[in-house]
């Protein structure tokens, strides 16, 4: 693969940079850079700007209202957005449900739901994990029984990211107990304002409630909200997860984290000279930078395959593992660069704190929060099993 950008791709990069320069509010970028809480308005406002420019769904074909970008354009946009500290595009509607509906949904579902994802009428969340059914997703027990022209849903989902903001949830539900457990799962779209749906926040150690529990008690869902065929949801779930795992690799975020690490290492003084000049620390930065370059190339290959309508294979699992490892290593190196200051700090301004206390606190918060990367989307242990199983089959 020729890794050099063409003149057209360089021109596109200039367009992205100009857009970010004019449309990204500096205060919003600061909140992202310092790993501060983003409100629903923050995220929806950024989505609206991207949608107005036609850039919200770069991974969608133009026939569905997407930008129809090439793999290289998507790579450029994600990298430039991360370097500019733009909010991430919330993935549940755009990166997860959208591709599933485009491949497996009915024309009526596509015509109804896809425009609403783009214009912000619906905020989607993901109903996959359950107590006892996380990495072993096929062990889910949330039940949907067909009663006339409705399904009646009972059960629980957990670790539902940003579910407190959502009005819609796409769920894996059990519609049969016959045969293998993967064979009795269906893919259902549920309105969260329906009677019987309860959302309870899960408060994390840092005091935030990014994730939630969702309970369903005799929730009636129109049968027309079934995606594809009944009991075929495992096929659709695997298709969605390959896209999610590729996205979790986070090449753009890793590139921005590497850029920040270089900046911090140049600024921190160690034994009378910048830490970046310490041969041991510099070698560690170089090692992770080389791995990031290799992963970036693999990611481009994956995006090219997806753009041609191919569902990613074991490469998505490889990217998920390597991408999360690289991001966690970058977080750890940045925290190490700050030395003893990289502890959880109280409010800025207290005596004894460094002048860049907000930056240090952001490094610690990012390091803590990104420990989850190796677990969600299917733990890295599960991904290794997928890779081994696929290779064993030849």
Secondary structure, 3 states (H helix, E strand, C coil): CCCCCCHHHHHHHHHHHHHHHHHCCHHHHHHHHCCCCCCHHHHHHHHHHHHHHCCCCCCCCHHHCCCCCCHHHHHHHHHHHHHCCCCCCCHHHHHHHHHHHHHHCCHHHHHHHHHHHHHCCCCEEEECCECCECCCHHHCCCEEEEECCEEEEEEEECCCCCCCCCCEEEEEEECCCCCCHHHHEEEEEEECCCCCEEEEEECCCCCCCCEEEEEEEEEEEEHHHEECCCCCHHHHHHHHHHHHHHHHCCHHHHHHHHHHHHHHHHHCEECCEEHHHCHHHHHHHHHHHHHHHHHHHHHHHHHHHHHCCCCCCHHHHHHHHHHHHHHHHHHHHHHHHCHHHCCCCCCCCCCCCCCCHHHHHHHHHHHHHHHHHHCCCCCHHHHHHHHHHHHHCC
